[in-house]
């Protein structure tokens, strides 16, 4: 099989491994409800997430120099807070809330699947999240990574080619010995164009009731699975 020589699995994290929407809604409610706010917490999470791609695009296009995702998350938070009438937070409170993305929970099947996969493969993030963000999230959620590569290593954001190329180089493996795992078709297509093998894992609840894309695997990826345990089974783990 084409995947027999795969030695490492790299993972998209937000949405594929962790449930960003419920986690950000929970963290925002925890931070703001004691101050008397009663917001649409999931609506807040959606608005914050909607700033994600536009902020990274300014870095990808060279409109601004490289800056890590923690900083973009904080800047985006400052854009969203006034839209919900939130004001008067201290710098420390804004810093803490901006780190909500470090405190996301794994999808219920993720730890079991990752634990099985790690018996056979090196497991690494290949995320737009920076190293500190990924490390703190791993501690919070119990994610068993062997390595953190991706945007900060590459000084670029997916889906630019160098994000995948430099991540493969950091793992000291040719791309064809790495399988990218994601719930997003575009991420997998970008990885495949750089020589990676690909695995699509379905996450129908990533965007809650608002999900309009990535409803299924839209291409002939090497592996297609409904969950991480199914992925592990298909990869012989």
C-alpha positions as a LaTeX table, in Angstrom:
\begin{tabular}{lrrr}
\hline
Residue & $x$ (\AA) & $y$ (\AA) & $z$ (\AA) \\
\hline
Unk1 & 0.00 & 0.00 & 0.00 \\
Unk2 & 1.04 & 3.59 & $-0.58$ \\
Unk3 & 0.95 & 4.26 & 3.15 \\
Unk4 & 3.21 & 1.41 & 4.23 \\
Unk5 & 6.25 & 3.68 & 4.48 \\
Unk6 & 4.56 & 6.34 & 6.62 \\
Unk7 & 6.52 & 6.94 & 9.83 \\
Unk8 & 4.84 & 10.05 & 11.27 \\
Unk9 & 1.37 & 11.53 & 11.46 \\
Unk10 & 0.94 & 15.30 & 11.57 \\
Unk11 & $-2.33$ & 16.77 & 12.74 \\
Unk12 & $-4.39$ & 19.82 & 12.17 \\
Unk13 & $-5.51$ & 20.66 & 15.70 \\
Unk14 & $-8.30$ & 23.28 & 15.83 \\
Unk15 & $-11.43$ & 21.43 & 14.84 \\
Unk16 & $-9.73$ & 18.13 & 14.04 \\
Unk17 & $-8.31$ & 17.22 & 17.46 \\
Unk18 & $-9.99$ & 19.74 & 19.76 \\
Unk19 & $-13.47$ & 21.23 & 19.94 \\
Unk20 & $-12.69$ & 24.93 & 19.60 \\
Unk21 & $-16.28$ & 26.21 & 19.45 \\
Unk22 & $-17.58$ & 24.76 & 22.71 \\
Unk23 & $-14.26$ & 25.42 & 24.45 \\
Unk24 & $-14.07$ & 29.09 & 23.51 \\
Unk25 & $-17.75$ & 29.58 & 24.41 \\
Unk26 & $-17.14$ & 28.00 & 27.83 \\
Unk27 & $-14.00$ & 30.02 & 28.53 \\
Unk28 & $-15.65$ & 33.26 & 27.49 \\
Unk29 & $-18.66$ & 32.58 & 29.71 \\
Unk30 & $-16.36$ & 31.74 & 32.63 \\
Unk31 & $-14.50$ & 35.02 & 32.19 \\
Unk32 & $-17.40$ & 37.37 & 31.50 \\
Unk33 & $-20.50$ & 36.06 & 33.25 \\
Unk34 & $-19.13$ & 37.00 & 36.73 \\
Unk35 & $-18.95$ & 40.58 & 35.41 \\
Unk36 & $-22.68$ & 40.55 & 34.66 \\
Unk37 & $-22.57$ & 39.74 & 30.96 \\
Unk38 & $-25.08$ & 37.30 & 29.51 \\
Unk39 & $-24.05$ & 36.87 & 25.90 \\
Unk40 & $-24.59$ & 34.45 & 23.06 \\
Unk41 & $-21.43$ & 32.58 & 24.05 \\
Unk42 & $-21.28$ & 30.40 & 20.96 \\
Unk43 & $-22.02$ & 33.44 & 18.82 \\
Unk44 & $-19.03$ & 35.13 & 20.45 \\
Unk45 & $-16.86$ & 32.11 & 19.67 \\
Unk46 & $-18.02$ & 32.15 & 16.05 \\
Unk47 & $-17.26$ & 35.86 & 15.64 \\
Unk48 & $-13.82$ & 35.43 & 17.17 \\
Unk49 & $-13.06$ & 32.46 & 14.93 \\
Unk50 & $-14.25$ & 34.42 & 11.89 \\
Unk51 & $-11.32$ & 36.80 & 12.40 \\
Unk52 & $-8.84$ & 33.91 & 12.20 \\
Unk53 & $-8.26$ & 33.54 & 8.46 \\
Unk54 & $-8.27$ & 37.29 & 7.62 \\
Unk55 & $-5.67$ & 37.94 & 10.32 \\
Unk56 & $-3.39$ & 35.15 & 9.08 \\
Unk57 & $-3.84$ & 36.22 & 5.46 \\
Unk58 & $-2.11$ & 39.52 & 6.22 \\
Unk59 & 0.93 & 37.51 & 7.31 \\
Unk60 & 0.72 & 35.06 & 4.40 \\
Unk61 & 0.63 & 37.91 & 1.86 \\
Unk62 & 3.45 & 39.84 & 3.49 \\
Unk63 & 1.20 & 42.75 & 4.47 \\
Unk64 & 2.64 & 42.36 & 7.96 \\
Unk65 & 5.68 & 40.48 & 9.31 \\
Unk66 & 5.40 & 37.06 & 10.94 \\
Unk67 & 3.57 & 37.14 & 14.25 \\
Unk68 & 2.47 & 34.13 & 16.27 \\
Unk69 & $-1.14$ & 33.06 & 16.62 \\
Unk70 & $-1.40$ & 33.97 & 20.31 \\
Unk71 & $-0.88$ & 37.59 & 19.29 \\
Unk72 & $-3.43$ & 37.38 & 16.48 \\
Unk73 & $-5.95$ & 35.84 & 18.87 \\
Unk74 & $-5.49$ & 38.75 & 21.28 \\
Unk75 & $-5.82$ & 41.34 & 18.53 \\
Unk76 & $-8.93$ & 39.61 & 17.21 \\
Unk77 & $-10.43$ & 39.49 & 20.70 \\
Unk78 & $-10.07$ & 43.26 & 20.95 \\
Unk79 & $-12.07$ & 43.55 & 17.72 \\
Unk80 & $-14.86$ & 41.26 & 18.94 \\
Unk81 & $-15.37$ & 42.49 & 22.50 \\
Unk82 & $-16.96$ & 45.84 & 21.47 \\
Unk83 & $-19.32$ & 44.04 & 19.08 \\
Unk84 & $-20.85$ & 42.38 & 22.15 \\
Unk85 & $-20.77$ & 45.48 & 24.31 \\
Unk86 & $-17.96$ & 44.23 & 26.55 \\
Unk87 & $-15.75$ & 46.93 & 28.00 \\
Unk88 & $-13.55$ & 47.74 & 30.95 \\
Unk89 & $-11.42$ & 44.59 & 30.99 \\
Unk90 & $-7.90$ & 44.96 & 32.31 \\
Unk91 & $-4.90$ & 44.00 & 30.23 \\
Unk92 & $-4.42$ & 40.93 & 32.43 \\
Unk93 & $-8.05$ & 39.89 & 31.92 \\
Unk94 & $-7.72$ & 40.33 & 28.15 \\
Unk95 & $-4.50$ & 38.30 & 28.17 \\
Unk96 & $-6.16$ & 35.49 & 30.09 \\
Unk97 & $-9.25$ & 35.41 & 27.88 \\
Unk98 & $-7.12$ & 35.49 & 24.74 \\
Unk99 & $-5.54$ & 32.26 & 26.01 \\
Unk100 & $-8.92$ & 30.50 & 25.90 \\
Unk101 & $-7.52$ & 28.81 & 22.80 \\
Unk102 & $-4.88$ & 27.15 & 24.99 \\
Unk103 & $-7.60$ & 25.53 & 27.14 \\
Unk104 & $-9.65$ & 23.61 & 24.60 \\
Unk105 & $-10.84$ & 20.06 & 25.19 \\
Unk106 & $-10.20$ & 17.15 & 22.87 \\
Unk107 & $-13.06$ & 15.56 & 20.97 \\
Unk108 & $-14.30$ & 12.53 & 22.96 \\
Unk109 & $-12.65$ & 10.01 & 20.61 \\
Unk110 & $-9.34$ & 11.82 & 20.18 \\
Unk111 & $-7.26$ & 10.60 & 23.13 \\
Unk112 & $-8.11$ & 6.95 & 22.56 \\
Unk113 & $-7.26$ & 7.22 & 18.89 \\
Unk114 & $-4.04$ & 9.17 & 19.42 \\
Unk115 & $-2.87$ & 6.74 & 22.09 \\
Unk116 & $-3.34$ & 3.82 & 19.71 \\
Unk117 & $-1.71$ & 5.64 & 16.79 \\
Unk118 & 1.33 & 6.59 & 18.89 \\
Unk119 & 2.23 & 2.91 & 19.33 \\
Unk120 & 3.19 & 2.84 & 15.66 \\
Unk121 & 3.80 & 6.43 & 14.54 \\
Unk122 & 5.49 & 9.64 & 15.61 \\
Unk123 & 2.68 & 12.10 & 16.37 \\
Unk124 & 3.15 & 15.82 & 15.77 \\
Unk125 & 1.00 & 18.88 & 15.47 \\
Unk126 & 1.07 & 20.68 & 12.14 \\
Unk127 & $-1.09$ & 23.56 & 13.20 \\
Unk128 & $-1.25$ & 27.30 & 12.80 \\
Unk129 & $-0.99$ & 27.45 & 16.60 \\
Unk130 & 2.34 & 28.57 & 18.03 \\
Unk131 & 4.48 & 26.36 & 20.22 \\
Unk132 & 3.43 & 27.79 & 23.59 \\
Unk133 & $-0.23$ & 27.58 & 22.60 \\
Unk134 & 0.11 & 23.95 & 21.49 \\
Unk135 & 2.14 & 22.94 & 24.54 \\
Unk136 & $-0.34$ & 24.46 & 26.98 \\
Unk137 & $-3.26$ & 22.91 & 25.12 \\
Unk138 & $-1.56$ & 19.51 & 25.24 \\
Unk139 & $-1.14$ & 19.83 & 29.00 \\
Unk140 & $-4.77$ & 20.87 & 29.43 \\
Unk141 & $-6.30$ & 18.22 & 27.18 \\
Unk142 & $-3.82$ & 15.38 & 27.69 \\
Unk143 & $-2.71$ & 15.24 & 24.05 \\
Unk144 & 0.22 & 12.83 & 23.60 \\
Unk145 & 2.32 & 14.68 & 21.03 \\
Unk146 & 5.88 & 13.67 & 20.30 \\
Unk147 & 6.64 & 16.99 & 18.61 \\
Unk148 & 5.16 & 20.39 & 17.83 \\
Unk149 & 5.82 & 21.64 & 14.32 \\
Unk150 & 3.79 & 23.85 & 12.02 \\
Unk151 & 3.43 & 27.60 & 11.73 \\
Unk152 & 5.97 & 28.86 & 14.24 \\
Unk153 & 8.65 & 26.44 & 13.03 \\
Unk154 & 7.94 & 27.53 & 9.45 \\
Unk155 & 7.35 & 31.24 & 10.24 \\
Unk156 & 4.34 & 30.95 & 7.96 \\
Unk157 & 0.69 & 29.94 & 8.13 \\
Unk158 & $-1.02$ & 27.06 & 6.37 \\
Unk159 & $-1.70$ & 26.49 & 3.55 \\
Unk160 & 1.55 & 28.05 & 2.32 \\
Unk161 & 3.95 & 25.40 & 0.95 \\
Unk162 & 6.73 & 26.27 & 3.37 \\
Unk163 & 4.54 & 25.44 & 6.38 \\
Unk164 & 4.42 & 21.80 & 5.26 \\
Unk165 & 7.95 & 21.68 & 3.81 \\
Unk166 & 9.67 & 23.08 & 6.90 \\
Unk167 & 7.58 & 20.92 & 9.22 \\
Unk168 & 8.66 & 17.80 & 7.33 \\
Unk169 & 12.27 & 18.97 & 7.49 \\
Unk170 & 11.97 & 19.55 & 11.24 \\
Unk171 & 10.85 & 15.92 & 11.63 \\
Unk172 & 13.82 & 14.82 & 9.48 \\
Unk173 & 11.52 & 12.87 & 7.20 \\
Unk174 & 10.68 & 13.14 & 3.51 \\
Unk175 & 7.08 & 14.27 & 2.99 \\
Unk176 & 6.05 & 10.91 & 1.56 \\
Unk177 & 6.80 & 9.33 & 4.95 \\
Unk178 & 4.38 & 11.70 & 6.70 \\
Unk179 & 0.59 & 11.55 & 6.72 \\
Unk180 & $-1.35$ & 14.75 & 7.33 \\
Unk181 & $-4.53$ & 14.21 & 9.36 \\
Unk182 & $-7.26$ & 16.84 & 9.19 \\
Unk183 & $-10.99$ & 17.45 & 9.09 \\
Unk184 & $-10.49$ & 20.12 & 6.41 \\
Unk185 & $-10.28$ & 19.29 & 2.72 \\
Unk186 & $-8.19$ & 22.35 & 1.85 \\
Unk187 & $-5.53$ & 21.53 & 4.44 \\
Unk188 & $-5.18$ & 18.01 & 3.09 \\
Unk189 & $-4.99$ & 19.17 & $-0.52$ \\
Unk190 & $-2.23$ & 21.62 & 0.40 \\
Unk191 & $-0.32$ & 18.90 & 2.27 \\
Unk192 & $-0.76$ & 16.44 & $-0.58$ \\
Unk193 & 0.63 & 18.98 & $-3.04$ \\
Unk194 & 3.85 & 18.94 & $-0.96$ \\
Unk195 & 4.11 & 15.14 & $-1.05$ \\
Unk196 & 2.34 & 14.19 & 2.20 \\
Unk197 & $-0.01$ & 11.25 & 2.47 \\
Unk198 & $-3.46$ & 12.32 & 3.66 \\
Unk199 & $-6.16$ & 11.19 & 6.09 \\
Unk200 & $-9.54$ & 12.87 & 6.40 \\
Unk201 & $-11.37$ & 12.54 & 9.74 \\
Unk202 & $-14.97$ & 13.71 & 9.85 \\
Unk203 & $-15.89$ & 16.39 & 12.42 \\
Unk204 & $-19.55$ & 17.21 & 11.70 \\
Unk205 & $-19.98$ & 19.29 & 14.87 \\
Unk206 & $-16.93$ & 21.54 & 14.47 \\
Unk207 & $-18.97$ & 24.62 & 13.60 \\
Unk208 & $-22.09$ & 23.55 & 15.47 \\
Unk209 & $-25.32$ & 24.00 & 13.49 \\
Unk210 & $-23.56$ & 26.50 & 11.22 \\
Unk211 & $-21.27$ & 24.06 & 9.45 \\
Unk212 & $-21.44$ & 24.61 & 5.70 \\
Unk213 & $-18.13$ & 23.20 & 4.45 \\
Unk214 & $-16.02$ & 20.11 & 5.10 \\
Unk215 & $-19.21$ & 18.14 & 5.53 \\
Unk216 & $-17.42$ & 15.13 & 4.03 \\
Unk217 & $-14.21$ & 14.12 & 2.33 \\
Unk218 & $-14.41$ & 15.66 & $-1.13$ \\
Unk219 & $-11.33$ & 14.03 & $-2.64$ \\
Unk220 & $-9.64$ & 10.64 & $-2.86$ \\
Unk221 & $-7.50$ & 10.95 & 0.25 \\
Unk222 & $-5.39$ & 7.96 & 1.29 \\
Unk223 & $-7.58$ & 7.26 & 4.33 \\
Unk224 & $-11.07$ & 8.49 & 5.19 \\
Unk225 & $-12.42$ & 7.85 & 8.70 \\
Unk226 & $-15.32$ & 8.91 & 10.89 \\
Unk227 & $-13.21$ & 9.07 & 14.07 \\
Unk228 & $-9.69$ & 8.73 & 15.41 \\
Unk229 & $-10.27$ & 5.14 & 16.61 \\
Unk230 & $-11.44$ & 4.24 & 13.09 \\
Unk231 & $-8.34$ & 5.94 & 11.70 \\
Unk232 & $-6.20$ & 3.88 & 14.07 \\
Unk233 & $-7.92$ & 0.68 & 12.95 \\
Unk234 & $-7.43$ & 1.53 & 9.28 \\
Unk235 & $-3.74$ & 2.20 & 9.93 \\
Unk236 & $-3.28$ & $-1.10$ & 11.76 \\
Unk237 & $-3.02$ & 0.30 & 15.28 \\
\hline
\end{tabular}
